[in-house]
Amino acid sequence: MLEFGMNPLCVTATTCDESDLGRKNIENLKELGVDHIQFSPKPNVRRILNRLGLMEVGDISWPEHLSIFTIPFRIASSFGVSLVVYGENPQNEYGGPDSAAKATLIDRRWLEEFGGLLGLRVSDLADSYGILNQDLAAYKYPTSEELNKAQIKGIFLGQFLPWDGFDNFTISSERGFTSYSKSVEGSYGNYENLDNYQVGIHDYFKFLKFGFGRASDIVSMHIRRGRLSRTDGIEIVKEHDGQFPWSYLGKSLESILSPLGISISDFIEICDRFTNKEIFECDSNGTLKKDKNLNLFKRYELTE
């Protein structure tokens, strides 16, 4: 955007458990010559929401995935910024309804359907869990009246310019971006999802629910863009997908869960509850089979 002569205000909605590497890359972004605002919701409330998200909808990152959409729009409304720019349309990049995958604009309907709610409405948090409304402001979209008054339009840049996460990584590296020293746990590659220690848990629950994880996502994108054969991709996925998240970016699972008041045994019970048992191997009693790695559920084998 700087190369197009624009003057962007970069907005960061603080991640749930910010990593050292994530902080380093944010500081590098600022040094590129942009104005920057980082909004950090109350950590004590965020921890409650992380726990609720994990236990109620199987997504520890529920508050983060919501706030990356609510906070930039709220700041745009406050500062009179009329254009909000995101990167890729996730419904297009990772799969979604055809109408949503082709969307170029982010309107209120898109936000409410795909902006991370997962059926757990913000109003439920106050009504059912006793969280004060004033503590939930960061997780609420501006009203339609506020959006219309400021004439705010949200777009996906990836619908206008060729979008490729790996190419973006290459360009960013030339401008000071720091990648991880090895492949990210449970994933394939070392250049994405480096800002939040809780991502490994989020990705693992995707695997439990749908039978594929982050490694499948990245490998599929490489295959579509001709960087990998499908045969090689399947072998990579077998090696990396669905690893039990004992650590992420070097931080132990126990340390990640401790602030939420969740033990390893509690976590394993939650994993079992959200596992789609139609796509994992079970014994004659319907109990999930586990391999030699403690509590790593066995998925049906991928085939050509």
Residue frames relative to the residue before (quaternion, step in Angstrom):
aa qw qx qy qz dx dy dz
M 1.0000 0.0000 0.0000 0.0000 0.00 0.00 0.00
L 0.6083 0.5417 -0.3501 0.4626 3.56 1.09 -0.67
E 0.6511 0.5229 -0.3129 0.4525 3.57 1.05 -0.77
F 0.6588 0.4750 -0.3017 0.4993 3.58 1.24 -0.42
G 0.5547 -0.6426 0.3754 0.3721 3.57 1.26 0.12
M 0.4559 0.6819 -0.4519 0.3507 3.57 1.23 0.34
N 0.3156 -0.7332 0.5735 0.1844 3.55 -1.28 0.39
P 0.0463 -0.8665 0.4964 0.0238 3.59 0.46 1.17
L 0.2558 -0.6761 0.6636 0.1925 3.48 -1.33 0.57
C 0.1998 -0.8007 0.5558 0.1002 3.58 -0.36 1.21
V 0.1286 -0.7972 0.5893 0.0254 3.55 -0.89 1.01
T 0.0964 -0.7774 0.6203 0.0387 3.55 -0.89 0.99
A 0.2080 -0.7152 0.6547 0.1290 3.53 -0.87 1.02
T 0.4502 -0.7389 0.4232 0.2689 3.58 -0.35 1.25
T 0.4555 -0.6846 0.4993 0.2733 3.55 -0.95 0.89
C 0.6726 -0.5402 0.3367 0.3774 3.55 -1.26 0.43
D 0.7852 0.0295 0.0250 0.6181 3.60 1.01 -0.79
E 0.1688 -0.8598 0.4734 0.0900 3.53 0.46 1.29
S 0.3376 -0.7457 0.5449 0.1818 3.55 -0.91 0.98
D 0.6299 -0.5228 0.4119 0.4003 3.54 -1.27 0.38
L 0.6538 0.5165 -0.3108 0.4573 3.56 1.00 -0.82
G 0.6219 0.5379 -0.3342 0.4607 3.56 1.06 -0.74
R 0.6488 0.5135 -0.3132 0.4661 3.57 0.96 -0.86
K 0.6372 0.5359 -0.3258 0.4481 3.57 0.96 -0.87
N 0.7054 0.4645 -0.2794 0.4567 3.60 0.89 -0.87
I 0.5933 0.5332 -0.3722 0.4745 3.60 1.14 -0.49
E 0.6486 0.5072 -0.3230 0.4666 3.58 0.94 -0.84
N 0.6310 0.5222 -0.3320 0.4680 3.59 1.06 -0.70
L 0.6130 0.5488 -0.3442 0.4523 3.58 1.01 -0.81
K 0.6593 0.5143 -0.3136 0.4500 3.58 0.88 -0.90
E 0.6671 0.5213 -0.3003 0.4394 3.57 1.03 -0.80
L 0.5368 0.6163 -0.4118 0.4030 3.60 1.23 -0.21
G 0.5743 -0.6169 0.3640 0.3963 3.57 1.26 -0.30
V 0.5082 0.6178 -0.4447 0.4029 3.57 0.86 0.97
D 0.4790 -0.5848 0.5506 0.3541 3.52 -1.30 0.38
H 0.0539 -0.8250 0.5618 -0.0279 3.57 -0.95 0.81
I 0.0609 -0.7605 0.6458 0.0288 3.52 -1.08 0.87
Q 0.0775 -0.7668 0.6351 0.0520 3.55 -0.94 0.90
F 0.1464 -0.7937 0.5888 0.0443 3.54 -0.70 1.16
S 0.0927 -0.8043 0.5869 0.0074 3.55 -0.76 1.12
P 0.2980 -0.7524 0.5589 0.1808 3.62 -0.41 1.16
K 0.6929 -0.4854 0.3263 0.4216 3.57 -1.22 0.48
P 0.4481 -0.7263 0.4473 0.2676 3.61 -0.58 1.12
N 0.6482 0.5263 -0.3410 0.4320 3.61 0.96 -0.75
V 0.6484 0.4833 -0.3094 0.5002 3.58 1.10 -0.70
R 0.6245 0.5492 -0.3390 0.4399 3.58 0.99 -0.83
R 0.6480 0.5180 -0.3297 0.4506 3.60 0.95 -0.81
I 0.6204 0.5257 -0.3381 0.4738 3.59 1.05 -0.74
L 0.6835 0.4879 -0.2854 0.4619 3.58 0.94 -0.89
N 0.5963 0.5463 -0.3592 0.4658 3.60 1.08 -0.66
R 0.6765 0.4917 -0.2861 0.4677 3.55 0.91 -0.95
L 0.6594 0.4995 -0.3047 0.4721 3.58 0.93 -0.88
G 0.6479 0.5289 -0.3224 0.4433 3.57 0.93 -0.88
L 0.6692 0.4980 -0.2963 0.4652 3.56 0.96 -0.90
M 0.7482 0.4315 -0.2308 0.4481 3.57 0.81 -0.98
E 0.7382 0.4316 -0.2363 0.4614 3.61 1.03 -0.75
V 0.8267 0.1276 -0.0468 0.5459 3.61 0.91 -0.84
G 0.5011 -0.6863 0.4135 0.3269 3.59 1.25 0.19
D 0.6388 0.4783 -0.3501 0.4905 3.59 1.03 0.74
I 0.2791 -0.7844 0.5362 0.1389 3.55 -0.22 1.28
S 0.6970 0.4758 -0.2555 0.4718 3.57 1.18 -0.60
W 0.2582 0.8075 -0.5000 0.1767 3.60 1.24 0.26
P 0.7170 0.4330 -0.3022 0.4551 3.67 0.68 -0.89
E 0.6340 0.5309 -0.3402 0.4476 3.58 1.08 -0.62
H 0.6888 0.4835 -0.2890 0.4564 3.56 0.87 -0.93
L 0.6273 0.5003 -0.3342 0.4945 3.56 1.20 -0.44
S 0.7270 0.4733 -0.2621 0.4228 3.58 0.77 -1.01
I 0.5822 0.5648 -0.4037 0.4231 3.63 1.10 -0.38
F 0.6863 0.4124 -0.2888 0.5249 3.57 1.26 -0.23
T 0.6926 0.4886 -0.3024 0.4360 3.60 0.89 -0.82
I 0.6936 0.5148 -0.3000 0.4048 3.58 0.78 -0.99
P 0.6674 0.4796 -0.3382 0.4585 3.68 0.77 -0.80
F 0.6650 0.4870 -0.3192 0.4677 3.60 0.97 -0.75
R 0.6350 0.5142 -0.3385 0.4667 3.60 1.02 -0.67
I 0.6587 0.4899 -0.3101 0.4795 3.59 0.99 -0.78
A 0.6211 0.5342 -0.3417 0.4606 3.57 1.01 -0.76
S 0.6498 0.5134 -0.3078 0.4684 3.55 1.00 -0.85
S 0.6807 0.5024 -0.2867 0.4495 3.59 0.96 -0.86
F 0.7653 0.3703 -0.1862 0.4924 3.57 1.01 -0.82
G 0.4791 -0.6921 0.4301 0.3263 3.58 1.23 0.02
V 0.3697 0.7063 -0.5078 0.3265 3.57 1.11 0.71
S 0.2800 -0.8245 0.4740 0.1305 3.59 -0.56 1.11
L 0.7583 0.3122 -0.1877 0.5406 3.63 1.20 -0.33
V 0.0804 -0.7735 0.6285 0.0142 3.56 -0.79 1.11
V 0.1222 -0.8263 0.5497 0.0118 3.57 -0.62 1.16
Y 0.0994 -0.7577 0.6436 0.0421 3.56 -0.88 1.06
G 0.6071 -0.5656 0.4106 0.3780 3.56 -1.27 0.17
E 0.8334 -0.0480 0.0697 0.5462 3.55 -0.38 -1.22
N 0.4477 -0.6015 0.5748 0.3276 3.52 -1.32 0.39
P 0.3682 -0.7698 0.4657 0.2345 3.63 -0.33 1.15
Q 0.6171 0.5471 -0.3519 0.4428 3.59 1.12 -0.57
N 0.6691 0.4598 -0.2870 0.5084 3.56 1.21 -0.47
E 0.7050 0.4851 -0.2694 0.4417 3.57 0.88 -0.93
Y 0.8151 0.2545 -0.1057 0.5096 3.56 0.95 -0.89
G 0.6364 -0.5392 0.3288 0.4429 3.58 1.26 -0.08
G 0.3001 0.7254 -0.5748 0.2309 3.53 -0.91 0.99
P 0.7489 -0.3547 0.2715 0.4896 3.59 -1.26 -0.08
D 0.6050 -0.6098 0.3713 0.3524 3.56 -0.97 0.87
S 0.6625 0.5104 -0.3189 0.4459 3.58 0.89 -0.89
A 0.6788 0.4718 -0.2896 0.4825 3.59 1.01 -0.79
A 0.6325 0.5479 -0.3328 0.4347 3.59 1.05 -0.73
K 0.7094 0.4402 -0.2541 0.4883 3.58 1.12 -0.62
A 0.4658 0.7094 -0.4338 0.3026 3.58 1.26 -0.19
T 0.2186 -0.7613 0.5976 0.1244 3.54 -1.05 0.83
L 0.7334 0.3765 -0.2123 0.5247 3.57 1.17 -0.56
I 0.2948 -0.7140 0.6069 0.1871 3.54 -1.19 0.65
D 0.0255 0.8016 -0.5960 0.0404 3.57 -0.33 1.20
R 0.7378 -0.4188 0.2749 0.4524 3.57 -1.28 0.10
R 0.6265 0.5411 -0.3448 0.4425 3.59 0.99 -0.78
W 0.6504 0.5027 -0.3190 0.4717 3.59 0.93 -0.88
L 0.6549 0.5341 -0.3153 0.4316 3.57 0.90 -0.94
E 0.7092 0.4671 -0.2738 0.4515 3.56 0.87 -0.93
E 0.6969 0.4608 -0.2791 0.4734 3.59 1.13 -0.60
F 0.8269 0.2078 -0.0737 0.5173 3.57 0.93 -0.89
G 0.5354 0.6789 -0.3761 0.3333 3.59 1.26 0.01
G 0.7393 -0.4842 0.2268 0.4093 3.56 1.10 0.62
L 0.4377 0.7275 -0.4554 0.2679 3.63 1.18 0.07
L 0.1016 -0.8466 0.5141 0.0927 3.61 1.05 -0.80
G 0.7059 -0.4705 0.2654 0.4581 3.57 1.07 0.66
L 0.6328 0.4799 -0.3385 0.5047 3.59 1.28 -0.09
R 0.1799 -0.8327 0.5178 0.0781 3.55 -0.04 1.31
V 0.5926 -0.5844 0.4179 0.3642 3.55 -1.13 0.67
S 0.6192 0.5521 -0.3461 0.4381 3.59 1.03 -0.74
D 0.5888 0.5770 -0.3666 0.4313 3.61 1.14 -0.59
L 0.6252 0.5818 -0.3421 0.3920 3.55 1.03 -0.78
A 0.6873 0.4475 -0.2770 0.5006 3.54 1.03 -0.77
D 0.7040 0.4865 -0.2723 0.4399 3.57 0.88 -0.95
S 0.8014 0.3302 -0.1457 0.4769 3.58 0.86 -0.98
Y 0.7979 0.3054 -0.1486 0.4980 3.60 1.05 -0.62
G 0.4995 -0.7204 0.3889 0.2834 3.57 1.26 0.19
I 0.4008 0.6879 -0.5067 0.3308 3.60 1.15 0.47
L 0.4985 -0.6819 0.4470 0.2943 3.56 -0.83 0.97
N 0.5613 -0.6179 0.4356 0.3369 3.57 -1.01 0.83
Q 0.6408 0.5419 -0.3326 0.4302 3.58 1.01 -0.79
D 0.6691 0.4857 -0.3002 0.4758 3.60 1.18 -0.46
L 0.6786 0.4886 -0.2812 0.4708 3.57 1.28 -0.10
A 0.3535 0.7781 -0.4700 0.2205 3.59 1.28 0.04
A 0.6620 0.5318 -0.3130 0.4256 3.59 0.97 -0.83
Y 0.7149 0.4443 -0.2411 0.4831 3.58 1.21 -0.45
K 0.6083 0.5297 -0.3539 0.4735 3.57 1.25 0.35
Y 0.4495 -0.6724 0.5169 0.2804 3.56 -0.99 0.84
P 0.5673 -0.5337 0.4726 0.4123 3.58 -1.19 0.38
T 0.5583 -0.5957 0.4450 0.3679 3.58 -1.12 0.53
S 0.6526 -0.4998 0.3844 0.4201 3.56 -1.24 0.35
E 0.6258 0.5447 -0.3341 0.4473 3.56 1.05 -0.76
E 0.6604 0.5001 -0.3067 0.4687 3.58 0.98 -0.85
L 0.6558 0.5098 -0.3126 0.4608 3.59 0.95 -0.85
N 0.6772 0.4906 -0.2903 0.4653 3.57 0.96 -0.89
K 0.6354 0.5439 -0.3302 0.4375 3.56 0.98 -0.84
A 0.7329 0.3955 -0.2210 0.5075 3.57 0.96 -0.86
Q 0.3182 -0.7724 0.4843 0.2600 3.59 1.34 -0.14
I 0.2163 0.8093 -0.5116 0.1909 3.56 0.97 0.95
K 0.0617 -0.7744 0.6295 0.0125 3.53 -0.95 0.95
G 0.1599 -0.7819 0.5966 0.0843 3.57 -0.91 0.94
I 0.0462 -0.8098 0.5849 -0.0008 3.58 -0.92 0.91
F 0.3676 -0.6616 0.5993 0.2607 3.52 -1.39 0.32
L 0.4025 -0.7340 0.4929 0.2371 3.58 -0.54 1.13
G 0.6344 0.5728 -0.3207 0.4081 3.56 1.09 -0.72
Q 0.6162 0.5267 -0.3535 0.4667 3.58 1.25 -0.19
F 0.7177 0.4141 -0.2385 0.5066 3.58 1.28 -0.21
L 0.7648 0.2163 -0.1226 0.5944 3.57 1.19 -0.59
P 0.5967 -0.5530 0.4138 0.4085 3.63 -1.08 0.55
W 0.1449 -0.8182 0.5548 0.0421 3.57 -0.73 1.10
D 0.1435 0.7661 -0.6095 0.1453 3.54 -0.79 1.06
G 0.4154 -0.7526 0.4553 0.2318 3.56 -0.42 1.23
F 0.6687 0.4963 -0.3117 0.4576 3.58 0.97 -0.81
D 0.6363 0.5046 -0.3287 0.4821 3.60 1.00 -0.76
N 0.6249 0.5324 -0.3353 0.4622 3.57 1.04 -0.76
F 0.6269 0.5315 -0.3251 0.4678 3.56 1.06 -0.79
T 0.6485 0.5247 -0.3192 0.4498 3.58 0.92 -0.88
I 0.6669 0.4919 -0.2928 0.4770 3.56 0.92 -0.93
S 0.6646 0.5102 -0.3043 0.4533 3.58 0.94 -0.91
S 0.6234 0.5520 -0.3415 0.4359 3.59 1.02 -0.78
E 0.6397 0.5266 -0.3171 0.4615 3.55 1.09 -0.71
R 0.7330 0.3793 -0.2068 0.5254 3.55 1.29 -0.40
G 0.7540 -0.4639 0.1961 0.4217 3.55 1.13 0.69
F 0.4386 0.6909 -0.4716 0.3285 3.59 1.22 0.04
T 0.2326 -0.7752 0.5761 0.1143 3.58 -0.99 0.89
S 0.2409 -0.7684 0.5787 0.1289 3.57 -0.79 1.03
Y 0.6267 -0.5138 0.4213 0.4071 3.55 -1.36 0.07
S 0.5947 -0.6245 0.3852 0.3286 3.58 -1.15 0.60
K 0.7828 0.1001 -0.0544 0.6117 3.60 1.27 -0.29
S 0.7048 -0.4009 0.3213 0.4891 3.59 -1.23 -0.11
V 0.4920 -0.6575 0.4862 0.2988 3.55 -0.97 0.90
E 0.5784 -0.6159 0.4104 0.3430 3.57 -0.96 0.87
G 0.8372 0.1616 -0.1496 0.5006 3.56 -0.89 1.01
S 0.6977 0.4064 -0.2564 0.5314 3.55 1.29 0.08
Y 0.3423 -0.6938 0.5750 0.2661 3.56 -1.27 -0.33
G 0.7111 0.3338 -0.2823 0.5507 3.54 -0.45 1.20
N 0.3233 -0.7700 0.5333 0.1352 3.52 -1.30 0.36
Y 0.6370 0.6015 -0.2830 0.3903 3.57 1.22 0.28
E 0.7572 0.3344 -0.2245 0.5143 3.63 1.15 0.04
N 0.8097 0.2305 -0.2069 0.4984 3.55 -1.31 0.47
L 0.3427 0.7667 -0.4648 0.2806 3.54 0.92 0.99
D 0.6338 0.5991 -0.3091 0.3792 3.58 1.25 -0.09
N 0.7763 0.2966 -0.1305 0.5407 3.61 1.20 -0.33
Y 0.3997 -0.7425 0.4893 0.2226 3.58 -0.64 1.12
Q 0.6416 0.5508 -0.3293 0.4201 3.61 1.15 -0.43
V 0.4584 0.7188 -0.4418 0.2792 3.61 1.20 -0.25
G 0.6041 0.5760 -0.3654 0.4121 3.60 1.00 -0.71
I 0.6416 0.5040 -0.3144 0.4853 3.58 1.05 -0.75
H 0.6381 0.5293 -0.3252 0.4550 3.57 0.93 -0.88
D 0.6915 0.4798 -0.2836 0.4596 3.59 0.84 -0.96
Y 0.6308 0.5343 -0.3412 0.4475 3.58 1.03 -0.73
F 0.6620 0.4936 -0.3149 0.4679 3.59 0.97 -0.76
K 0.5665 0.5498 -0.3898 0.4743 3.58 1.13 -0.46
F 0.6436 0.5203 -0.3114 0.4669 3.57 0.97 -0.87
L 0.6735 0.5027 -0.2992 0.4519 3.60 0.90 -0.91
K 0.7037 0.4770 -0.2630 0.4563 3.58 1.01 -0.82
F 0.8365 0.2325 -0.0594 0.4927 3.55 0.89 -1.01
G 0.5104 -0.6817 0.4065 0.3308 3.58 1.23 -0.14
F 0.7488 0.2310 -0.2163 0.5824 3.58 1.23 0.23
G 0.2499 -0.7993 0.5373 0.1001 3.54 -1.11 0.71
R 0.8077 -0.2958 0.1956 0.4711 3.52 -1.26 -0.43
A 0.5977 0.5591 -0.3772 0.4336 3.60 1.00 -0.66
S 0.6288 0.5309 -0.3319 0.4611 3.60 1.01 -0.79
D 0.6255 0.5461 -0.3374 0.4434 3.58 0.97 -0.84
I 0.7264 0.4482 -0.2559 0.4539 3.56 0.69 -1.11
V 0.6490 0.5160 -0.3188 0.4593 3.57 0.94 -0.87
S 0.6398 0.5293 -0.3299 0.4491 3.59 0.96 -0.82
M 0.6556 0.4999 -0.3167 0.4691 3.58 0.98 -0.79
H 0.6370 0.5089 -0.3322 0.4742 3.60 1.04 -0.71
I 0.6383 0.5215 -0.3280 0.4615 3.60 1.00 -0.79
R 0.6594 0.5155 -0.3094 0.4514 3.59 0.91 -0.92
R 0.7430 0.3881 -0.2142 0.5014 3.57 1.08 -0.71
G 0.5925 -0.6544 0.3307 0.3336 3.57 1.25 0.43
R 0.4926 0.6750 -0.4301 0.3416 3.60 1.17 0.32
L 0.7780 0.1886 -0.0888 0.5926 3.56 1.24 -0.50
S 0.4049 -0.6469 0.5710 0.3025 3.54 -1.22 0.46
R 0.6110 -0.5557 0.4026 0.3947 3.57 -1.16 0.44
T 0.6157 0.5593 -0.3434 0.4361 3.58 1.04 -0.77
D 0.6786 0.4635 -0.2856 0.4930 3.58 0.90 -0.92
G 0.6249 0.5636 -0.3327 0.4256 3.57 1.03 -0.80
I 0.6401 0.5288 -0.3235 0.4539 3.58 0.97 -0.85
E 0.6580 0.5042 -0.3129 0.4636 3.59 0.95 -0.83
I 0.6374 0.5193 -0.3259 0.4667 3.59 1.02 -0.77
V 0.6548 0.5150 -0.3100 0.4582 3.56 0.96 -0.90
K 0.6326 0.5335 -0.3337 0.4515 3.60 0.96 -0.82
E 0.6877 0.4911 -0.2791 0.4561 3.57 1.03 -0.78
H 0.8177 0.3232 -0.1273 0.4591 3.58 0.84 -0.96
D 0.6490 0.5604 -0.3423 0.3842 3.61 0.94 -0.75
G 0.8565 0.2376 -0.1458 0.4343 3.54 -1.16 0.66
Q 0.3329 0.7338 -0.5303 0.2635 3.59 1.11 0.40
F 0.4900 -0.6418 0.4931 0.3239 3.56 -0.92 0.87
P 0.4251 -0.7701 0.4182 0.2266 3.63 -0.67 1.08
W 0.0150 -0.8277 0.5604 -0.0253 3.57 0.57 1.13
S 0.7876 -0.0185 -0.0014 0.6159 3.58 1.19 -0.48
Y 0.0699 -0.7683 0.6313 0.0792 3.55 -1.30 0.29
L 0.8216 -0.0339 -0.0688 0.5649 3.53 -0.73 1.18
G 0.7231 -0.4671 0.2271 0.4553 3.55 1.10 0.81
K 0.6102 0.5300 -0.3637 0.4630 3.62 1.24 -0.08
S 0.4674 -0.7213 0.4385 0.2626 3.57 -0.79 1.03
L 0.6184 -0.5525 0.4154 0.3739 3.54 -1.21 0.59
E 0.6344 0.5420 -0.3365 0.4365 3.58 0.92 -0.84
S 0.6748 0.4904 -0.2906 0.4688 3.60 0.97 -0.85
I 0.6418 0.5244 -0.3192 0.4596 3.58 1.09 -0.70
L 0.7247 0.4470 -0.2383 0.4671 3.57 0.98 -0.89
S 0.5422 0.6843 -0.3886 0.2945 3.58 1.06 -0.70
P 0.6794 0.4833 -0.3244 0.4468 3.68 0.82 -0.81
L 0.6694 0.4905 -0.2948 0.4737 3.59 1.22 -0.42
G 0.4544 -0.6990 0.4431 0.3297 3.59 1.25 -0.08
I 0.5287 0.6048 -0.4119 0.4301 3.58 1.12 0.69
S 0.2911 -0.7593 0.5594 0.1605 3.57 -0.79 1.03
I 0.6696 -0.4725 0.3704 0.4372 3.57 -1.26 0.20
S 0.6669 0.4927 -0.3156 0.4614 3.61 0.90 -0.84
D 0.6138 0.5254 -0.3451 0.4776 3.61 1.05 -0.71
F 0.6493 0.5370 -0.3071 0.4424 3.54 0.96 -0.94
I 0.6559 0.5148 -0.3122 0.4553 3.57 0.93 -0.88
E 0.6330 0.5197 -0.3276 0.4711 3.60 1.03 -0.73
I 0.6388 0.5074 -0.3216 0.4806 3.60 1.03 -0.78
C 0.6102 0.5502 -0.3418 0.4562 3.59 1.02 -0.81
D 0.6721 0.5077 -0.2962 0.4504 3.56 0.85 -0.99
R 0.6565 0.5367 -0.3085 0.4311 3.57 0.98 -0.85
F 0.7577 0.3768 -0.2061 0.4914 3.59 1.02 -0.75
T 0.4854 0.6695 -0.4395 0.3508 3.60 1.23 0.03
N 0.3717 -0.7054 0.5641 0.2145 3.54 -0.92 0.98
K 0.2167 -0.8454 0.4769 0.1040 3.56 -0.03 1.29
E 0.5313 0.6113 -0.4176 0.4119 3.58 1.28 0.02
I 0.7560 0.3566 -0.2037 0.5097 3.60 1.17 -0.42
F 0.6666 0.4220 -0.3161 0.5269 3.58 1.27 0.25
E 0.5662 -0.6227 0.4266 0.3312 3.54 -1.13 0.63
C 0.0653 -0.7848 0.6163 0.0061 3.57 -0.95 0.95
D 0.4755 -0.6385 0.5074 0.3298 3.55 -1.20 0.38
S 0.7597 -0.3991 0.2535 0.4464 3.58 -1.27 0.00
N 0.6772 0.4743 -0.2858 0.4846 3.59 1.22 -0.42
G 0.5536 -0.6282 0.3816 0.3914 3.57 1.31 0.07
T 0.4868 0.6505 -0.4406 0.3818 3.58 1.26 0.26
L 0.5178 -0.6583 0.4491 0.3112 3.56 -0.91 0.90
K 0.3762 -0.6982 0.5623 0.2341 3.52 -1.01 0.86
K 0.1395 -0.7802 0.6061 0.0675 3.54 -1.11 0.72
D 0.4038 -0.7217 0.5007 0.2557 3.55 -1.01 0.74
K 0.7864 -0.3567 0.2201 0.4537 3.55 -1.29 -0.14
N 0.6240 0.4790 -0.3501 0.5085 3.59 1.20 -0.39
L 0.5310 -0.6797 0.4003 0.3095 3.57 -0.57 1.17
N 0.8821 0.0240 -0.0497 0.4678 3.52 -0.93 1.08
L 0.4737 0.6092 -0.4907 0.4046 3.59 1.07 0.61
F 0.3093 -0.7908 0.5005 0.1688 3.57 -0.27 1.25
K 0.4024 -0.7234 0.5161 0.2201 3.55 -1.09 0.79
R 0.2328 -0.7657 0.5899 0.1079 3.52 -0.71 1.14
Y 0.5810 -0.5466 0.4514 0.3999 3.56 -1.16 0.45
E 0.5604 -0.6607 0.3911 0.3104 3.55 -0.93 0.92
L 0.4511 -0.6430 0.5466 0.2904 3.54 -1.16 0.72
T 0.1068 -0.7844 0.6083 0.0573 3.55 -1.10 0.70
E 0.6425 -0.5193 0.4002 0.3967 3.53 -1.27 0.32
